[in-house]
């Protein structure tokens, strides 16, 4: 049994259980999630006796650092659509910045340009709730309806909003530490989960990099929210240095997903209320069909790699981080 949950099964629930010990138990943290009964997250280790870092805490929502400015609730506005169909074909204000592509009518079998669907997902059939091909093959942001909208929670434009729909398992790999797999098959374009953590300023992120023994290793857990950063933007918040998400010591199961140079997932920027662009979600979607129990991966460096010259420099290569993904497309080194 994985050491991080051993204490829970053998001691928690007893009268003498220490409340603080229960709070620090990874299984107790996961069991506290509202989705635990339907969509559990489990931890298994059949390789060695390693446990998760006891200082790590599982969270199911983003944590905002005290010095990060968040717009007042009055700036958060949603659409006035009465039903999901209005969001699909009407003038949904959530989708003001998302135009339909030329292929979307063909994908749905429609030729009437007045009925073009602007949002990112298929709404019916076997592909329901999966990303449309045009979006999946792009780096475009995803705009969704959200809690401030008039449409229902079942609106087809609320996929990430409704949350994770698959059970995940954190497991010990043979040679790459911890990894994550799904206990069910995942369809191409299906939403998997968000990358969560503490949202901090760029200055604080730089400070944490400097405090890390290997700064580039810290970057494994830091993700810049820079999709909408624009020094020329009319929005003064978007002119400021991008915020970053640090998932090293508090995050969800996606924090343990390994890198691959040939990944089966990709991160997309997802926006709910437009006032929240600066703190947009990092949403992981499958970019191909994923089999049950197959390890989940994404590309940590988005296709970038070390320079070829560096890979032949003996003095530089000794400090590089070797890639262990083992795929035919492996670039050799992460950085």
N, C-alpha and C positions, 0 to 999 in steps of 0.2 A: 504494500500500500504506500502511496506517495506520502512522504513525511509531512508535507504541509497540511494534509487532511487527517493524518493519523490521530492527532490530538482531538479533533472534533468527534470522531467516531467512538473514541474510548473514554473521553472525559466530559465533553460538553453535554448539557442536559442534566448533569448531576447537581445536587443542591450546592456543592462547594465550588461550582464553576466560577472562575473569576471573569467578570464582565469584560474587563480590558483584554483578557486572553481571548475571549470569544470574538471581540472586535478585530483582533489581529489574525484570526484564523481565516485562511483564504476560502475554505469551504463555506464558512458562515457568511462571508462577504458575498459570495456567489448565490447562496441560498436566499439572501435578502432581496435579490432582484425580483421585481414584480413578474417577470417572465419565467422564473425558475421552473415552475411546475410544467409549463408547456414547452419551453425551449431551454433546457438545462445546459449549463457550461460545466464540463467535467475536466478533471486533471488526472492523468495516468502517467506512470513511469515504470516501464518494464525493461529498462536498460541498465540503470545504476541506482544509487541511493541518494541522488541529488534531489533537493526540494526547491521550490520557488524561493526567491529572496524574501526573507521574513519582513523586510521593510516595504515590500511592494503591497499596494492596496488596490483591489478591484473596485471600479466605479462604473456606473451605468449612465452617467451624464457628464458633460463637460464641467470642469472647475475653472472659474474665472479668478485670476490673481487679483488681489485688492487694488493694485495700481493700474489695472486695465480699465479704461473708460468704456462703458456700455451705454448706448443711447437710451434715453428715457422711454418707458413703455408707450408714451404718446406718439413716438415716431414709428412704432410697429403697426403697420396697417396691412390688411389682407383684402382679398377680392370680395365682391358683392354677389358672386354667382349663387344662384339658388340651388343648383344641382350640378353633379359632375359633368353632365353633357354641356352645360354652359361653359365650364372650364375648358372642355375639349375644343368646342367650336366657336364659342363666343369671344367676348373681349375681356378675358380674364386679366386683371391688372398684374397678377403674379407673373404673367408671361410676357409683359411688355417688352422685355429685352431678349426674347427668344423667338426667332422667326422660323417658320417651317422650311425645310430643305426641299429641293426639287424632286426628291425621290419618295417623299413620305406618302403621297397619294397612292403611288404604285404599291407601296408596302401594304397598305390597307385595302387596296382594291378600289379606291375612289378616284374619280376623274374630275369631280366638281371642286374647283379651287376655292369655292365659298365654304367648303366643309373640310378644309385642311386642318389637321391637328397640330397645334403648336408645341404641345408639351412633349416630354422626352420618352414617354413609355407607350408600349402597345396596351390597348385597353380591353382586348378580348382574345379568345382562342388560346392555343397552347403557349403563346408568347406573352400572355397577359402579365403586366407588371414588370416586364423586362425592358431594358433600354432598346430603343430603336437603333437600327444599324448605323444610321448617320451619326448619332451621338456616340455610340459605342466605339466607333472608329475615329473619334475626334478627341480634342482636349477641351471641348466646350463645357462651360458650367451648366449645371442642372438647376432649373428654377422650379420650386414646388409650392403648392398651397400649404397652409400651416394653421396653427391654432387660432390666429386672429382672423381667419377667413370665414365667410358665411357658408361655404359649401360643407358637406358632411365629412366625417372622418373616413368614409369609404370612397371619397373622390379619387378617380384614377390618377390624379396628379399628386398623391401623397405617399409615395412608396417608401422613401427614406423616413418621412415623418412618422409612418406607422411602426418603424423599427425592424429589428432583425426577426426573421421568420424561420431560421434553421438552427438546430442544436449544434454546438461546436465543442470540440475537445482539444484541450492543450495536452500535448504528449511529448515525451522525451525522445529525441532522434538519436541515431547511432553516432553522428559526428558533427551535428550543428546545434547542439543545445536543445532548447525547447522549440516546438513547432505547433502548428494548429491544423486540424483537419475537420471536415464536416462529416456528420454521421448520416447524412442523406446526400443524394446527388443534387448538383446545382446546375441550373440551366444557363447557357450563354446569355449574358445581359442581366442576370438576376442580381439583386442587391444582397450583399453578404452581411456587412456590419459597418459601423463607423470606427475611425481611429479616434480614440478619446484621450484626454490628458488634461493637464493644466495649461490654460492659455496665458501666456506671459508676454511681456514686451520684448522687442529685439535686443535691447540693452541687457535685460535679465538673461536672455538666451545666450548672449555672448559671454556673460559672466559665468554661466554654468559650463559653457564650453571650456573657458579658461581654467575652471576648477577641476575639470575632468583630466585624468591622467593621460588619456588619449583623446584629444579634442574631436577628431573625426569619428571616433567610436561613439561619442555622445550624439553625433548627428544621426545615428541609427534611430534615436528616439525623438529627435526634434524635427518637426515639419512646419515650414513657413506657410502662413496663410496669405500668400502673395498673389493669388489669382487675380485680384482686382486692384492691386497696388498700382497707382498711377500718379506720379509727381505733378501731373497737369490736371488731375481730376477736379471737378467742381465741388466734389464732396471732400471737405477738409480732412475727414478721417482716413479716406483712401489715399491722401497725399502723404500721410505719416508712414514711417517705416513699418513693414508688415509685422503683425503679431506672430507668435510661434506656439505650437502645441508640444508640450513636453510630456511624453508618456512613460518615462523611465520608471518612476516610482508610484504612479497612479494612472491606471488606464483600464481598458477592457481586454478581452481575450485577443484582439487584433494586435496588441502590443507584442505578442509572441510569434507573429507570422514571420517566416524567414524570407530572405531575398532569393530571387532567381533571375538569371539573365534571360530566361524564357518563361515568364510568369503566367499564371492562370487568372490573375486579377489585376485591376488597375484602380488607382485612386482618382475620383472625380470631385470637383468642388460643387457642393450642393448649397443652394440659397433658399431660405424660407422668406421671412420678412426682408425686404430690400435694405432696411436699416441695419441688418445684421451681416452685410456683405463682408465686413472686416473680420468677422468671427465665423465665417462660413464653415460648414461641415466638411470633413474629409471622409467621403463615402466610398467604400470598396465594392466594386462590381466584378462579376466573373466575365472575362473576355473570351471564354470558350466554355464548352460543357465540362463540368468537373465531376468525376466519379465519386461515389460514396467512399469515404476513408482516404481519399487522395489528399496529400498535403496541400494546403493553401499557400500561395506565394505571390509576392509582387516585387517589382523592380525598385530597389531602394534609391537608385541614382537615375531613373528614367532614361535608360539607354546610354548614359554617359559613362566613360571609363577613363582610366589613367592614360596618359599619352604613350604612344608606342615607344618613343625614345626612352621614357622612364623605365619601361619594362625590360630594357636591355642595359640599364645602369645598375651595376652591382650595389653601389652605395645607396641608391634610392629604393631599390626593390626590397631590401631587408626591412624597411620600415612600412612597406605597403601591407594592406589587408587582403589576403588571398580570398578569392571567391570559392565557395565550396558547393555551389549549386549542382555541379556535375552534369549539366545539360550540354548537348552538342554546341549550343550557342554561347557557352560560357566565355566571358571576356577575360578571365584569368584573375583579375584583381578588381576590388571595389574602389579603392583609393590608395 
